[in-house]
Every structure is written in structure tokens, then in C-alpha cells.
Amino acid sequence: MLKEMNESYMERRNEFWQNFGLFTIIIVIIIVLTVLLLKGKISSEAAMPIIAGLGSFAAGKVITSVKNNTTAPDNLPIRTTEDKSQG
């Protein structure tokens, strides 16, 4: 039991640090591109597709991560319409 808990913790920790590093790199790239775009060093035709692609990738990664980590507990009571009307 302790070994399983430790493996679960390590797996979640590794996933967190992997996502953290990925998002840090994405944010740095977006900031650099935005600054270069505002300074006029690169055109919007070059920067905007990259920014949109990175943003889409990050959003997809978040959705996938949340979907995989969301589990409903088995012991939650199911409320019926009668329960809702009582309070």
C-alpha cells in the first residue's frame, strides 16, 4: 500500500514538473515574440501563427491533463429531485 501511494505521488510530481517546464518555455517564447512584434523587429504575419499555435497547444495540454486527473469519488451520495426540493 505504501509503495503504491509513493508511486502515485511520484507520477503526479513528475507530471507536474513536466507541465510546469513546458508552460514556462511556452510563456517565455510568447513574451519574446510579443516584445519583438511590438518593437517592429518581426511582422505580425510571422509572429501571430506561432503565438496562436503555442496558445492552442498549451490549452489542449491543460484540458487533457484536467480530464485525465479528474476522478469522481465512489462514495458521494446521489441527490434526487426530491432531495433538492427539501434543501
CORKATA-V888160 format. One line per field, one symbol per residue. burial: + if it has 9 or more other C-alpha atoms within 8 Angstrom, else -. Layout:
burial: ???
This chain:
burial: ----------------------+--+---+--++-++----+----+---+--++--+-----------------------------
